[in-house]
Structures are given as structure tokens and as C-alpha cells.
Amino acid sequence: MNQELFQQVAQFIRERIEPAFAFEGGSLELVDVSDGIAQIRFRGACASCPSTISALILGLEQELRARFPDTVKFIEAVP
């Protein structure tokens, strides 16, 4: 794992994405970024509904692809 890249993606999530999740009673954690895949752990209200997770993954994936086009291609939810 590239630590600098991990920190950049984690900071982006913390500053730009996390506040919206917190507003809805959920949170997320960046677990890893490697080989074009960002592994995300969903917690709180977000973690209990598969359809919510699917919708969140799509939105988050779009945001991360736009911000890190050469780095993040897919999001993978991990337990």
C-alpha cells in the first residue's frame, strides 16, 4: 500500500464524504487503496442495509474516480 496515496484518499473521505454519512447516522473507514481498488468499511446506520451500501458505493466511487482518476477505479465494501 502506498501510504501517501492512502493518506490523500483518507483525508478526502474525512473532509468531503464523511460529514454526509455522519448526518445520516453512519460512518465509513478507508481500509486500503491498492491496484485501483479502495476498500471501505461502512459502519452505523449505513452498515445494516445492503441497498443503501450499494447506492453509497456508486456515489462514493464516482467521487473518488473524479478526484483520483489514475488511482481509484472501484470501491469494495469490506466487513
Secondary structure, 3 states (H helix, E strand, C coil): CCHHHHHHHHHHHHHHHHHHHHHCCEEEEEEEEECCEEEEEEEEHHHHCHHHHHHHHHHHHHHHHHHCCCCCCEEEECC
